């Protein structure tokens, strides 16, 4: 049995990512998911606003009127829209910062993402 593939502490492997670089990849993933969810929420809000305006205008009323009813319909999703935009901008900033940290960590590491070990397909099959 080949003991070199067995898990164990050999002492020659140190953690590659130290400092903020070890958190950058999870932050990038979470920020990307949050951004996609926020974009989907904004699309849904747009569709619901359009639907509400269409239903309101069927009776011959205009959604742009200055009546209280028209203002209420226009403002139904203001909080969700503002929150979604806030979280979208925050997620994009977090993703940009995490990408920058990963880029800097890659440049400092000499460009070797796998620690310099050359692994081919046959080694992965064992």
Secondary structure as GFF3:
##gff-version 3
##sequence-region A 1 126
A	DSSP	three_ten_helix	3	5	.	.	.	ID=ss1
A	DSSP	alpha_helix	21	57	.	.	.	ID=ss2
A	DSSP	alpha_helix	68	74	.	.	.	ID=ss3
A	DSSP	alpha_helix	78	108	.	.	.	ID=ss4
A	DSSP	alpha_helix	121	124	.	.	.	ID=ss5
###
